[in-house]
Amino acid sequence: MRTMVTKLLLAAAVALAIAALMGPVEAQTMTVETIPPELDESGRTAGERVDEVVLIIRILAGVLLAGTAAFWWHTRPGRAALLDNPSTPMPDEEATTGEA
């Protein structure tokens, strides 16, 4: 236990030493404010671009929903009656008791 505490203290000391030796981070302070144009190079307004993005997101959601439904359909249990009635004996090839 003592070696674990020592290792954690050593790691904390190294991290603090590295942080102390680093200089201050300089960031750009000058900003240039630009006004976006009414129309982009394709002739679309900002509202039209947003509508296009929303449409793409809706299409992707539909594809994801269809894929989820297809996955569920192909992986659903085939014998629901056996799952509903646990007292029904299962065939040997489907038994999962681990007996050989």
C-alpha positions in Angstrom: 0.0 0.0 0.0 2.9 2.3 0.9 4.4 1.9 -2.6 1.2 2.8 -4.3 0.9 6.0 -2.3 4.5 6.8 -3.1 3.9 6.3 -6.8 0.8 8.5 -6.8 2.7 11.3 -4.9 5.6 11.0 -7.3 3.2 11.2 -10.3 1.5 14.3 -8.8 4.9 16.0 -8.1 6.1 15.4 -11.7 2.8 16.7 -13.1 3.0 19.9 -10.9 6.7 20.4 -11.8 5.9 20.2 -15.5 3.0 22.6 -15.1 5.2 25.0 -13.1 8.0 24.9 -15.7 5.7 25.7 -18.6 5.4 29.3 -19.6 2.1 31.1 -19.9 0.1 30.3 -22.9 -0.2 33.2 -25.3 -3.4 33.6 -27.2 -4.4 35.8 -30.1 -6.2 38.8 -28.8 -6.9 40.6 -31.9 -10.1 39.6 -33.7 -11.5 40.8 -37.0 -15.3 40.9 -37.2 -16.7 40.1 -40.6 -20.2 40.3 -41.8 -21.3 37.2 -43.7 -22.6 37.9 -47.2 -26.3 37.6 -48.0 -25.6 34.9 -50.6 -22.8 32.4 -50.7 -20.9 31.4 -53.9 -23.7 29.0 -54.8 -26.4 31.7 -54.5 -28.1 30.3 -51.4 -29.0 32.3 -48.3 -28.2 31.2 -44.7 -31.8 30.0 -44.2 -31.5 27.7 -47.3 -28.3 26.3 -46.1 -29.8 25.5 -42.7 -32.8 23.9 -44.3 -30.5 21.7 -46.4 -28.6 20.6 -43.2 -31.9 19.8 -41.5 -33.1 17.8 -44.5 -29.8 15.8 -44.5 -30.1 15.1 -40.7 -33.7 13.9 -41.2 -32.6 11.6 -44.0 -29.8 10.2 -41.9 -32.3 9.6 -39.0 -34.6 7.7 -41.4 -31.7 5.5 -42.6 -30.7 4.9 -39.0 -34.3 4.0 -38.1 -34.6 1.6 -41.1 -31.3 0.0 -40.2 -32.3 -0.5 -36.6 -35.6 -2.0 -37.7 -33.8 -4.4 -40.1 -31.3 -5.4 -37.5 -34.0 -6.1 -35.0 -36.0 -8.1 -37.6 -33.1 -10.3 -38.4 -31.9 -10.9 -34.8 -35.3 -11.4 -33.1 -35.8 -14.8 -31.4 -37.2 -17.4 -33.7 -39.0 -19.5 -31.2 -40.9 -17.2 -28.9 -43.0 -20.1 -27.5 -39.9 -21.7 -26.0 -38.9 -18.4 -24.4 -42.4 -17.9 -22.9 -42.6 -21.4 -21.4 -39.4 -22.3 -19.6 -40.7 -25.7 -18.5 -40.7 -26.9 -22.1 -37.6 -29.0 -22.7 -35.3 -27.6 -25.4 -33.7 -29.9 -28.0 -30.1 -30.9 -27.2 -28.5 -28.7 -29.8 -30.1 -25.6 -28.3 -29.5 -26.5 -24.7 -27.2 -24.0 -23.0 -26.7 -25.7 -19.6 -23.1 -26.6 -20.4 -23.6 -30.3 -20.1 -21.7 -32.4 -22.6 
